[in-house]
């Protein structure tokens, strides 16, 4: 276990977070808000501690997948712990547990909130709250890979640990360039959305916060009614970009390098768009039957479907009041999620496809016992390791889901509230139904339940295993042994 390299990476992460806090500090200066001092204090703390941790680069900078998982999980926890401090220090969210819940929800791009009146927050806190979505959407470690000198194999292990989806590959031979390309696409789409929002006369502050929430598929709004108070044009722009950020970024890479046919032929993207348009058609028809005009019905249906399947969480309507069939579709979309390699959460469309293909293959084996067929995606055979990993992921996902719902049930809330609260946090969506619907919040949960939901948010964003590996005793035993060996070597010298 290369604990020295883990410490080195965590130090860099803290220094990056210190730099990122310049945005809310600048916002505070523009609006003349004293709350910005809390961000300055926290930034200095992060910079100082980060510099101490990364002062000397370890002689051995190579590490394997387990180190990548530990580095990733600890990075997200550390970022959340320090990211929550400004909210408490400046008094916008006085209770640290609530501030931590809000921050983890931000970084994991979940969007579940404990705030009853979001408009009461200072501009700098609102900016940081939305900016955490943008940071967490692509992942701070992907950004780190683009700038930190490191062995290629180590970079790939770190990227595998943080990137959402059943597998991660290189767009180009070098992982560093892959990370840079991903961020260029990410930033380009974000800037384009800001321009289109400004064209619809949305204020610059609102445009930035909305774009950050859309790009990271997070969903923190700056208004109490989320996006409902904005014009139909702004709702369409936000809805379309939510859908775009839920697409596998490999497709944008192919389009960028004029391989449009390859992008269009991606089975996961095709399935993702088919699910969206089918769901929109059904819900639109249902809303029209309930005496809602076709234009508004189509807009609300598309917006909420895009918001839920991409796990963004923005809202233009109280879908908790829709018909049972419409709400059932939305709950199913919560679990399906967006594409692998996007900023969206959920189980991922690619895993759903592999799961269905596995079932079909198993049925065929009953009919033709001697037949040997491999599961294929985009003309390529899916490796047995990917199928196995998908099955293990789904089993682990189910165990965490059931345990979380049971723990929440001890508080005595309704089943729909508990079930959708876990679905909303584990799938990084934001709102659920009933007590945690689009017009409600998570404040009423007690501390134990909130920490369970925080765990779910982190587990969902990190694809379960990078976080779960922290609970394996071997990891900490190896770290302690390595630490003891270093101390012994120093004493010997």
TIVEX-83614 format. One line per 5 residues: number of its first residue (from 1); their letters; for each residue x, y, z of N, C-alpha, C. Coordinates in steps of 0.05 Angstrom, whole numbers. Atoms other than C-alpha are relative to their C-alpha. Layout:
BEGIN
NUM = A = X,Y,Z,X,Y,Z,X,Y,Z  ...
END
This chain:
BEGIN
1 = XXXXX = 17,-24,0,0,0,0,18,25,0  -17,-23,3,34,64,-24,-14,24,14  14,-21,-15,6,109,32,13,27,-4  -13,-26,5,58,163,17,-12,14,-24  12,-12,24,29,173,-52,-29,8,4
6 = XXXXX = 27,-7,-7,-41,173,-24,0,27,14  -2,-26,-14,-21,229,24,7,23,-19  -9,-21,19,13,267,-33,-23,9,-17  23,-7,17,-50,264,-76,-20,16,16  19,-14,-17,-94,286,-18,9,29,4
11 = XXXXX = -11,-27,-3,-48,346,-8,-6,17,-24  6,-15,25,-56,367,-81,-30,6,-2  29,-4,1,-131,358,-76,-8,24,17  6,-22,-18,-134,406,-17,9,27,-12  -9,-24,12,-92,457,-54,-17,9,-23
16 = XXXXX = 19,-6,21,-138,452,-114,-26,12,11  25,-10,-12,-198,462,-69,4,29,10  -6,-27,-9,-165,524,-40,-2,20,-24  2,-17,23,-158,552,-110,-28,3,-10  28,-1,9,-230,535,-128,-17,18,17
21 = XXXXX = 15,-18,-18,-255,574,-68,3,29,-7  -3,-28,9,-231,637,-103,-26,10,-13  25,-9,13,-297,638,-141,-20,11,20  18,-12,-19,-342,647,-80,12,25,14  -13,-23,-12,-290,696,-51,-4,24,-19
26 = XXXXX = 4,-22,19,-294,738,-115,-29,9,0  29,-6,-1,-370,733,-113,-7,18,24  5,-16,-25,-370,760,-41,10,28,-4  -11,-27,4,-326,818,-62,-18,16,-18  18,-14,18,-372,836,-120,-26,9,13
31 = XXXXX = 25,-6,-14,-434,834,-76,4,13,27  -5,-13,-25,-400,865,-16,-9,-16,24  10,18,-21,-415,805,29,22,-8,19  -21,7,-20,-376,794,94,2,-31,3  0,30,-2,-394,719,90,24,-12,-16
36 = XXXXX = -23,10,16,-336,713,40,25,-5,16  -24,4,-17,-286,717,97,2,-29,8  0,29,-8,-306,646,117,13,-17,-22  -12,14,23,-286,622,47,30,5,-1  -28,-7,0,-220,659,52,15,-16,22
41 = XXXXX = -12,15,-22,-204,627,120,3,-29,-7  -1,28,7,-222,558,95,20,-5,-22  -19,3,22,-182,568,31,29,0,10  -27,-2,-12,-120,587,72,6,-26,15  -3,26,-15,-130,525,116,6,-22,-20
46 = XXXXX = -4,21,20,-135,480,55,27,2,-14  -26,-5,14,-75,512,21,24,-7,18  -21,6,-19,-32,507,84,3,-30,5  -1,29,-6,-50,435,101,8,-16,-25  -7,14,25,-46,414,28,29,2,-7
51 = XXXXX = -28,-4,5,23,444,21,18,-18,17  -15,18,-18,48,406,82,-1,-29,-9  3,28,8,20,340,56,13,-6,-27  -12,6,26,49,348,-14,28,14,-3  -26,-14,0,115,382,6,21,-16,-15
56 = XXXXX = -20,18,13,157,323,-16,-13,-22,-15  12,21,16,138,278,-73,14,-27,8  -12,26,-7,148,204,-54,18,-10,-22  -18,11,19,205,168,-87,-14,-20,-19  16,19,15,156,114,-109,-27,12,-6
61 = XXXXX = 26,-13,7,99,147,-148,-19,-19,-14  17,19,13,69,83,-175,-18,-14,21  18,15,-18,7,53,-143,-21,-14,-17  19,18,15,-47,3,-162,-28,9,6  28,-7,-1,-122,2,-164,-10,5,28
66 = XXXXX = 10,-4,-28,-132,-5,-89,9,27,11  -9,-27,-8,-90,58,-77,-17,21,-14  17,-18,15,-132,92,-131,-27,3,14  26,-1,-14,-196,74,-94,2,15,26  -3,-13,-26,-170,96,-26,5,30,-4
71 = XXXXX = -5,-28,5,-144,162,-55,-25,14,-8  25,-12,10,-210,175,-90,-20,4,23  19,-2,-22,-254,160,-30,8,20,21  -9,-19,-20,-211,199,19,0,29,-10  1,-27,13,-207,258,-30,-27,12,2
76 = XXXXX = 28,-10,-1,-282,264,-34,-9,6,28  7,-5,-28,-290,258,41,14,25,10  -16,-23,-9,-235,309,54,-11,26,-12  11,-24,13,-264,358,3,-26,8,12  26,-6,-12,-333,352,34,3,12,28
81 = XXXXX = -4,-10,-28,-307,362,106,9,29,0  -9,-28,2,-270,426,87,-20,17,-15  19,-16,16,-322,448,36,-24,9,16  23,-7,-17,-375,449,90,6,23,20  -8,-20,-21,-336,495,137,-10,28,-5
86 = XXXXX = 9,-28,4,-352,562,103,-30,4,6  28,-3,-6,-427,549,109,-5,4,30  3,-2,-29,-420,540,184,13,25,11  -15,-23,-10,-368,595,195,-15,26,-6  14,-25,7,-409,648,158,-29,1,10
91 = XXXXX = 27,0,-12,-474,628,192,-23,-6,-19  22,6,19,-513,610,128,-12,-27,7  10,26,-10,-519,537,153,14,-5,26  -15,1,-26,-500,541,227,6,-29,10  -4,27,-9,-507,466,241,19,-14,-19
96 = XXXXX = -21,12,18,-444,430,214,-10,-25,-14  10,24,13,-480,364,201,-17,7,-24  17,-9,22,-531,400,158,18,12,-23  -19,-11,20,-474,438,123,14,-22,-14  -14,22,12,-438,373,111,-18,-15,-19
101 = XXXXX = 20,13,18,-501,341,82,-3,16,-26  4,-17,24,-510,401,35,25,-2,-18  -25,0,15,-436,399,14,4,-27,-14  -3,27,12,-434,323,2,-20,-2,-23  20,0,21,-499,331,-37,10,16,-24
106 = XXXXX = -10,-16,22,-464,385,-78,22,-14,-15  -23,13,14,-398,349,-93,-8,-26,-14  8,25,12,-433,283,-108,-21,5,-22  20,-8,20,-481,321,-155,-27,-12,5  26,11,-7,-541,295,-117,-22,21,-1
111 = XXXXX = 20,-21,1,-579,359,-104,-21,-2,22  18,2,-24,-616,335,-41,8,22,19  -6,-23,-17,-622,394,6,-14,0,26  13,-3,-26,-636,410,78,-11,28,4  8,-28,-2,-652,483,63,-30,4,-6
116 = XXXXX = 29,-6,4,-724,507,71,-3,26,-17  1,-25,15,-708,576,41,27,6,-11  -26,-2,13,-650,574,-7,7,29,-6  -5,-28,7,-658,648,-25,10,16,23  -10,-15,-23,-638,668,45,30,-1,2
121 = XXXXX = -29,2,0,-566,647,31,13,23,-14  -15,-21,14,-513,697,12,8,-8,-28  -8,7,27,-491,701,-60,24,-17,-2  -24,16,1,-423,673,-45,-5,-29,8  7,28,-8,-453,612,-10,-16,-14,-22
126 = XXXXX = 15,11,22,-502,602,-67,19,-8,-23  -19,6,22,-445,605,-117,17,-25,7  -15,23,-8,-403,555,-77,-17,-25,-1  19,22,-1,-463,510,-68,-4,-12,-28  3,9,28,-474,507,-144,26,-9,-12
131 = XXXXX = -26,6,12,-400,506,-161,10,-28,9  -8,27,-8,-391,442,-120,-11,-21,-19  11,18,21,-436,409,-172,19,-3,-23  -18,-1,24,-390,430,-228,26,-14,6  -25,13,-8,-328,407,-190,-4,-30,1
136 = XXXXX = 5,28,-3,-359,340,-173,-9,-15,-25  11,12,25,-390,328,-242,21,-16,-15  -22,15,14,-325,310,-277,19,-12,20  -17,10,-20,-287,299,-213,26,15,2  -24,-15,-4,-229,337,-183,25,-16,-6
141 = XXXXX = -24,16,5,-182,278,-191,5,-3,-30  -4,0,29,-194,277,-267,15,25,-8  -15,-25,5,-171,349,-266,29,-3,9  -27,4,-11,-112,329,-223,17,-16,-19  -15,17,18,-92,276,-274,11,16,-24
146 = XXXXX = -8,-16,23,-87,330,-327,25,17,6  -21,-19,-7,-35,370,-288,22,-13,17  -20,12,-19,1,322,-239,17,-20,-14  -18,20,12,63,285,-263,-2,-26,16  4,25,-13,51,212,-249,3,-22,-21
151 = XXXXX = -3,22,18,65,144,-280,-26,-7,-14  25,5,15,15,125,-335,-18,-20,12  17,20,-13,-9,62,-300,-13,11,25  12,-12,-24,-21,102,-236,-22,18,-8  22,-18,9,-61,154,-274,-25,-16,-7
156 = XXXXX = 23,15,8,-105,101,-304,-15,-12,23  13,11,-24,-118,68,-237,-16,21,15  14,-21,-13,-137,135,-208,-26,8,-15  23,-7,16,-183,150,-266,-22,-21,1  19,22,-2,-216,82,-262,-16,2,26
161 = XXXXX = 13,-1,-26,-232,94,-188,-20,22,1  18,-23,-2,-267,161,-200,-20,2,-22  18,-3,22,-299,156,-268,-25,-17,2  25,16,-3,-373,135,-267,-4,-19,-23  6,19,21,-392,73,-305,12,-27,6
166 = XXXXX = -10,26,-5,-378,-1,-309,29,-4,-9  -28,2,9,-311,10,-345,9,27,-10  -11,-25,11,-266,67,-366,23,-7,-18  -21,4,19,-221,70,-426,13,26,-7  -14,-24,8,-172,117,-457,-10,10,-27
171 = XXXXX = 8,-11,25,-196,163,-512,25,3,-18  -26,-1,14,-123,173,-532,20,-17,16  -19,18,-14,-61,131,-514,8,9,28  -9,-9,-27,-41,176,-455,-24,9,16  22,-7,-18,-88,182,-396,-2,30,6
176 = XXXXX = -1,-29,-6,-65,253,-383,-15,16,-21  14,-14,21,-90,275,-451,-30,-7,-1  28,7,-3,-155,237,-441,-14,18,20  11,-17,-21,-167,276,-377,-3,29,-10  1,-28,11,-152,342,-414,-23,2,-20
181 = XXXXX = 21,-1,20,-199,325,-471,-28,0,13  25,1,-15,-255,307,-422,-7,28,12  5,-26,-12,-247,374,-387,-5,22,-21  5,-19,22,-245,413,-453,-29,-2,-9  28,5,8,-312,381,-473,-19,11,22
186 = XXXXX = 16,-8,-24,-340,393,-403,-3,30,2  0,-29,-2,-320,466,-401,-13,13,-24  12,-11,24,-341,478,-473,-31,-1,1  29,3,-3,-412,452,-461,-11,19,21  8,-18,-21,-416,492,-397,-2,29,-9
191 = XXXXX = -1,-28,11,-396,558,-431,-22,4,-20  22,-2,20,-445,544,-488,-27,4,14  26,-2,-14,-502,535,-439,-3,28,13  1,-27,-12,-484,600,-402,-8,21,-21  5,-19,21,-485,638,-468,-30,-1,-8
196 = XXXXX = 28,3,8,-554,609,-487,-19,10,22  17,-9,-22,-582,624,-418,0,31,1  -1,-29,1,-557,696,-422,-16,11,-23  15,-9,23,-589,701,-490,-30,0,6  28,0,-9,-655,685,-455,-6,19,22
201 = XXXXX = 2,-21,-20,-644,744,-408,0,-10,29  -5,9,-28,-626,702,-347,24,16,11  -23,-15,-12,-581,743,-300,25,-17,0  -25,14,1,-507,725,-303,4,-18,24  -3,16,-24,-506,700,-231,-17,-25,-2
206 = XXXXX = 19,23,3,-567,655,-243,10,-19,-22  -9,16,23,-538,632,-310,24,-18,8  -23,16,-9,-472,610,-278,-8,-22,18  8,20,-19,-505,574,-221,-17,-22,-13  17,20,14,-556,540,-267,17,-18,-18
211 = XXXXX = -18,15,18,-501,519,-316,17,-19,17  -16,18,-17,-459,491,-259,-17,-24,9  17,21,-9,-518,451,-234,-8,-19,-22  7,17,23,-536,426,-303,24,-17,-9  -24,14,9,-465,408,-324,8,-23,19
216 = XXXXX = -6,21,-19,-453,369,-260,-23,-19,5  25,14,-5,-524,341,-264,-6,-2,30  4,-1,-28,-532,364,-193,-28,11,8  27,-9,-4,-594,408,-190,-5,20,22  5,-21,-20,-582,460,-135,-8,25,-15
221 = XXXXX = 9,-25,12,-622,521,-155,5,24,18  -4,-24,-15,-617,593,-132,-27,12,8  27,-9,-6,-693,601,-128,-15,-22,15  16,20,-15,-743,568,-82,-15,-19,-18  16,16,18,-782,543,-142,17,-14,-21
226 = XXXXX = -19,12,18,-720,515,-176,0,15,-27  -1,-12,26,-728,529,-251,-28,9,-9  28,-5,8,-804,537,-252,-6,30,-6  6,-28,4,-802,613,-248,12,13,-24  -13,-11,24,-760,622,-311,-18,-5,-25
231 = XXXXX = 16,1,25,-787,629,-382,1,-28,-12  0,26,14,-805,569,-426,26,-5,-15  -25,3,14,-743,583,-468,23,-9,18  -21,7,-19,-697,579,-408,-4,-29,11  5,27,-8,-731,515,-386,8,-20,-21
236 = XXXXX = -8,18,22,-720,483,-454,30,-2,-2  -29,0,1,-647,504,-455,12,-17,22  -10,16,-23,-635,475,-386,-7,-30,-3  8,28,4,-674,411,-403,17,-14,-21  -16,12,21,-636,399,-467,29,-4,9
241 = XXXXX = -28,4,-9,-568,410,-434,1,-21,22  -1,22,-19,-587,363,-377,2,-27,-16  -1,24,17,-600,310,-431,28,-4,-12  -26,1,14,-534,327,-466,22,-9,20  -20,7,-19,-493,321,-402,-3,-29,10
246 = XXXXX = 4,28,-8,-523,252,-390,10,-20,-21  -11,17,22,-492,226,-455,29,-7,6  -28,9,-3,-427,186,-453,18,20,-15  -17,-20,12,-372,237,-466,17,-11,-23  -13,12,23,-339,188,-514,-13,8,-26
251 = XXXXX = 15,-8,24,-394,206,-563,8,28,-9  -8,-28,7,-373,280,-560,29,-1,-11  -27,2,10,-301,259,-571,0,-9,-30  3,10,28,-321,221,-635,-10,23,-18  11,-22,16,-361,281,-659,21,22,-4
256 = XXXXX = -21,-20,1,-304,328,-643,21,-6,-21  -20,9,20,-257,287,-687,-13,-12,-25  14,6,24,-309,279,-742,-5,-30,-5  8,29,2,-328,207,-727,-29,-2,9  28,-2,-8,-402,223,-724,-14,-27,-1
261 = XXXXX = 13,26,3,-423,155,-749,5,-18,24  -8,17,-23,-386,121,-692,-15,9,25  15,-10,-23,-420,167,-642,-29,-7,0  28,6,4,-489,156,-670,-6,-30,4  4,29,-1,-480,80,-671,4,-11,28
266 = XXXXX = -4,10,-27,-464,75,-596,-27,-9,12  25,12,-10,-517,28,-568,-10,12,25  8,-12,-25,-517,59,-500,-14,27,-4  12,-26,6,-532,129,-528,-27,-4,-13  26,5,14,-587,101,-573,-21,-9,21
271 = XXXXX = 18,9,-20,-619,65,-514,-8,23,19  4,-23,-17,-612,127,-470,-21,19,-12  18,-19,14,-647,172,-521,-28,-13,-4  26,14,3,-701,119,-534,-16,0,26  14,-1,-26,-717,115,-460,-11,27,6
276 = XXXXX = 9,-28,-5,-722,191,-455,-24,6,-16  22,-8,17,-767,201,-515,-25,-17,5  23,17,-6,-812,142,-498,-14,9,26  11,-10,-26,-821,167,-426,-14,27,-4  12,-26,5,-834,238,-450,-27,-3,-14
281 = XXXXX = 25,4,15,-887,213,-499,-23,-9,18  21,11,-18,-924,173,-446,-9,21,20  7,-20,-21,-922,228,-392,-14,24,-13  14,-22,14,-942,282,-442,-29,-7,-5  28,9,5,-1003,242,-462,-16,-1,26
286 = XXXXX = 14,1,-26,-1021,231,-389,-7,28,10  5,-27,-10,-1014,305,-372,-21,14,-17  21,-12,18,-1056,326,-433,-27,-10,8  26,11,-9,-1111,279,-409,-10,13,26  8,-13,-25,-1110,316,-342,-5,30,-4
291 = XXXXX = 8,-28,7,-1129,381,-378,23,20,1  -23,-18,2,-1058,410,-384,5,4,-30  -5,-6,28,-1043,445,-451,23,-16,-10  -21,17,11,-1000,405,-499,28,12,2  -26,-13,-2,-943,457,-500,12,-3,28
296 = XXXXX = -10,2,-28,-936,459,-424,4,-29,8  -3,29,-7,-947,384,-418,26,-11,-11  -24,10,13,-892,369,-468,25,11,14  -23,-13,-12,-845,419,-435,6,-12,28  -4,11,-27,-857,394,-364,9,-29,-1
301 = XXXXX = -7,28,2,-853,321,-385,29,-3,-8  -28,3,9,-787,330,-423,19,9,22  -18,-11,-20,-757,373,-368,4,-20,23  -2,18,-23,-773,324,-312,12,-27,-7  -13,25,9,-754,262,-351,30,4,-2
306 = XXXXX = -29,-6,3,-687,294,-370,13,4,27  -10,-6,-27,-678,318,-298,4,-26,17  -1,24,-16,-692,250,-267,19,-21,-11  -18,21,11,-656,203,-315,29,8,1  -28,-9,-2,-594,246,-314,8,5,29
311 = XXXXX = -3,-4,-29,-602,251,-238,8,28,7  -6,-28,-5,-599,327,-241,-16,10,24  17,-8,-23,-659,343,-197,-13,27,-2  15,-25,3,-682,410,-224,-29,-7,-4  29,5,2,-758,418,-225,-14,24,-12
316 = XXXXX = 18,-22,10,-809,459,-264,-29,-5,8  27,7,-9,-870,423,-235,2,-18,24  1,19,-23,-891,386,-173,-9,-27,-9  7,26,12,-888,317,-204,-11,-20,21  11,17,-20,-908,287,-137,-31,0,-2
321 = XXXXX = 29,-1,3,-979,307,-157,-9,-12,-27  7,14,26,-977,271,-225,-13,-27,6  13,26,-3,-1013,205,-237,20,-21,9  -17,21,-11,-987,141,-207,18,-12,-22  -16,11,22,-964,116,-275,23,18,-8
326 = XXXXX = -21,-19,6,-924,179,-288,22,0,22  -20,2,-22,-891,176,-219,15,-26,-1  -13,26,2,-876,103,-230,23,1,-21  -20,-3,21,-839,120,-294,24,15,11  -21,-17,-11,-799,174,-258,17,-16,20
331 = XXXXX = -15,17,-20,-780,125,-202,18,-20,-15  -16,19,16,-756,74,-254,24,14,-12  -22,-16,12,-715,129,-288,21,6,21  -19,-6,-22,-683,144,-220,21,-23,1  -18,23,-2,-653,74,-220,16,-4,-26
336 = XXXXX = -14,4,25,-635,71,-294,24,19,-2  -21,-19,1,-595,135,-293,9,7,-28  -10,-10,25,-553,166,-348,20,-20,-12  -20,17,13,-497,138,-392,25,-2,17  -26,2,-12,-431,112,-367,18,21,-13
341 = XXXXX = -18,-20,12,-376,164,-377,-13,27,-3  13,-27,-1,-425,222,-366,3,10,28  -1,-11,-27,-434,266,-306,-25,-9,17  24,10,-13,-500,231,-289,5,-23,19  -2,21,-19,-513,181,-234,-18,-24,-7
346 = XXXXX = 17,23,5,-557,119,-226,16,-25,-6  -13,26,7,-542,47,-245,15,2,-26  -12,-6,27,-524,71,-316,-13,-18,-21  13,14,22,-556,51,-382,16,-23,-10  -17,22,9,-497,8,-402,-3,-25,17
351 = XXXXX = 3,23,-18,-505,-36,-341,-28,-13,-5  27,10,6,-580,-43,-356,1,-17,-25  -2,15,25,-563,-65,-427,14,-26,4  -15,24,-6,-511,-115,-403,-17,-20,16  16,18,-16,-560,-142,-352,-21,-14,-17
356 = XXXXX = 20,12,17,-615,-153,-404,12,-20,-19  -13,19,19,-566,-185,-453,9,-25,15  -8,23,-16,-542,-231,-397,-24,-19,4  25,16,-4,-614,-253,-383,-7,-15,-26  6,13,26,-625,-267,-458,19,-22,-6
361 = XXXXX = -20,21,4,-560,-306,-462,-6,-24,17  6,22,-18,-580,-347,-402,-24,-16,-9  24,14,11,-648,-363,-433,8,-17,-24  -8,14,24,-615,-383,-498,16,-25,8  -16,23,-9,-568,-430,-459,-18,-22,9
366 = XXXXX = 19,21,-8,-629,-466,-432,-11,-15,-25  12,11,25,-656,-476,-503,22,-15,-16  -22,11,15,-588,-490,-535,24,-3,19  -21,4,-21,-543,-519,-479,29,1,-11  -27,2,10,-483,-529,-525,9,25,-15
371 = XXXXX = -7,-25,14,-485,-460,-557,19,17,16  -18,-18,-14,-429,-412,-540,-2,28,-13  3,-27,11,-447,-339,-551,10,20,21  -10,-21,-17,-415,-277,-523,-19,25,-2  15,-25,0,-451,-213,-503,16,21,-15
376 = XXXXX = -14,-21,16,-435,-156,-551,-12,27,4  8,-28,-1,-438,-81,-546,16,15,-21  -13,-15,21,-423,-36,-606,18,-17,-17  -15,17,17,-398,-95,-645,24,-14,13  -22,12,-14,-348,-116,-592,-10,-18,22
381 = XXXXX = 8,19,-22,-352,-175,-544,5,13,27  -3,-10,-28,-364,-155,-472,15,-21,16  -17,19,-15,-310,-187,-429,-16,-11,24  13,13,-23,-332,-236,-375,4,16,25  -6,-16,-23,-299,-190,-324,-20,23,3
386 = XXXXX = 20,-22,-1,-347,-134,-342,-27,-10,8  25,12,-7,-407,-179,-337,0,-7,30  -2,7,-29,-383,-205,-269,-1,25,17  -1,-25,-15,-369,-134,-245,-28,12,1  27,-11,1,-439,-113,-267,-18,-15,20
391 = XXXXX = 17,16,-18,-472,-170,-229,7,6,30  -8,-6,-27,-431,-156,-166,-9,28,8  9,-27,-5,-447,-82,-171,-29,0,8  29,0,-5,-522,-96,-174,-7,-13,26  5,14,-26,-519,-144,-115,7,19,23
396 = XXXXX = -9,-19,-21,-479,-94,-73,-19,24,2  19,-22,1,-525,-38,-95,-26,-7,15  25,8,-13,-586,-77,-72,3,-3,30  -5,3,-28,-555,-94,-5,0,27,14  -2,-27,-11,-538,-21,9,-27,13,1
401 = XXXXX = 27,-12,2,-607,1,-14,-18,-10,21  18,13,-20,-645,-48,30,8,9,28  -9,-7,-27,-602,-33,91,-6,29,6  5,-28,-4,-610,42,82,-29,5,5  29,-3,-4,-686,38,75,-8,-10,27
406 = XXXXX = 7,11,-26,-690,-5,137,9,19,23  -9,-19,-21,-648,44,179,-17,25,1  18,-24,0,-690,103,156,-28,-7,11  26,8,-10,-753,64,173,-2,1,30  0,-1,-29,-732,65,246,-9,28,11
411 = XXXXX = 9,-26,-8,-750,139,247,-30,3,-2  29,0,1,-822,124,231,-13,15,-23  11,-14,23,-830,161,165,-13,-20,-19  14,18,19,-873,133,108,19,-15,-18  -16,17,17,-848,78,63,8,14,-26
416 = XXXXX = -6,-14,25,-852,121,0,22,21,5  -20,-20,-7,-812,176,35,28,-13,3  -25,13,-5,-758,128,59,12,-13,-26  -9,14,24,-754,88,-6,11,20,-20  -9,-20,20,-749,149,-52,23,17,11
421 = XXXXX = -22,-15,-12,-702,185,-3,26,-15,-6  -24,16,5,-652,128,-10,5,-1,-30  -3,0,29,-665,123,-85,12,26,-10  -10,-26,9,-653,198,-92,29,5,7  -27,-5,-9,-588,197,-53,20,-20,-12
426 = XXXXX = -18,20,10,-558,131,-75,4,3,-31  -2,-4,29,-573,148,-148,8,29,-7  -8,-28,4,-551,221,-138,-19,17,-16  21,-14,15,-617,250,-161,-7,26,13  9,-24,-14,-640,300,-108,-27,-3,13
431 = XXXXX = 27,3,-12,-715,300,-98,-11,-28,-4  13,26,2,-757,239,-85,-30,5,-2  28,-3,0,-831,232,-72,-10,3,29  13,-3,-26,-878,246,-13,15,20,17  -14,-18,-19,-838,275,46,25,12,-11
436 = XXXXX = -24,-11,12,-777,287,2,-5,8,-30  8,-7,27,-815,310,-60,14,26,-10  -13,-23,12,-793,368,-106,-4,26,15  6,-24,-15,-824,420,-60,8,-3,29  -7,5,-27,-797,389,4,31,-1,3
441 = XXXXX = -29,2,-4,-727,379,35,5,-23,20  -8,23,-17,-688,329,78,7,9,29  -7,-10,-27,-682,372,141,-13,-16,23  15,13,-22,-733,331,181,14,-26,9  -14,25,-9,-687,269,183,18,6,23
446 = XXXXX = -19,-3,-22,-648,259,247,28,-6,-9  -28,3,7,-572,257,248,8,-28,-10  -8,27,10,-564,180,242,-10,-4,-29  10,3,27,-609,180,180,15,17,-20  -14,-18,18,-573,239,150,28,-11,-7
451 = XXXXX = -27,12,6,-505,204,157,-3,-24,-18  6,23,18,-535,142,124,-3,11,-28  5,-12,26,-559,186,67,25,12,-12  -26,-11,10,-491,221,62,18,-23,-10  -15,23,9,-458,153,57,-11,-10,-27
456 = XXXXX = 12,9,25,-507,134,2,8,19,-23  -8,-19,20,-491,198,-36,28,-5,-10  -28,6,7,-416,184,-34,3,-26,-14  -2,26,12,-425,111,-50,-11,0,-28  12,-1,27,-470,126,-109,18,14,-20
461 = XXXXX = -17,-15,18,-423,177,-139,26,-15,-6  -26,14,3,-361,133,-129,-4,-29,-9  5,28,10,-395,70,-157,5,-21,21  0,18,-23,-397,37,-88,27,-9,10  -23,14,-10,-331,0,-84,23,18,10
466 = XXXXX = -21,-18,-11,-280,58,-77,-6,9,28  7,-8,-27,-318,79,-15,0,-24,19  2,23,-17,-331,9,12,27,-11,8  -27,11,-5,-257,-9,7,12,12,25  -10,-12,-24,-244,40,64,-7,-15,25
471 = XXXXX = 9,16,-23,-281,-8,110,14,-27,2  -14,26,0,-235,-66,93,24,3,19  -21,-2,-20,-188,-78,152,28,-3,-11  -27,4,12,-130,-99,107,12,26,-9  -10,-26,10,-124,-29,78,14,15,23
476 = XXXXX = -11,-15,-23,-112,3,146,23,-15,13  -22,16,-11,-68,-55,170,25,4,-17  -23,-5,17,-23,-45,109,12,27,4  -10,-28,-5,-19,30,122,15,2,26  -14,0,-26,0,19,195,27,-14,-2
481 = XXXXX = -25,15,3,53,-32,176,20,17,-15  -19,-17,16,83,15,124,10,23,17  -8,-22,-17,83,72,174,20,-9,21  -19,11,-20,117,29,227,27,-6,-12  -25,6,14,169,7,176,16,26,-5
486 = XXXXX = -14,-25,5,185,80,158,12,11,25  -10,-10,-26,193,99,231,24,-16,8  -22,17,-7,238,39,243,25,6,-16  -22,-7,18,281,57,183,14,26,9  -11,-25,-9,289,128,208,16,-3,26
491 = XXX = -14,4,-25,308,105,278,26,-15,-5  -24,15,6,358,57,248,22,17,-12  -20,-19,11,392,113,210,12,18,21
END
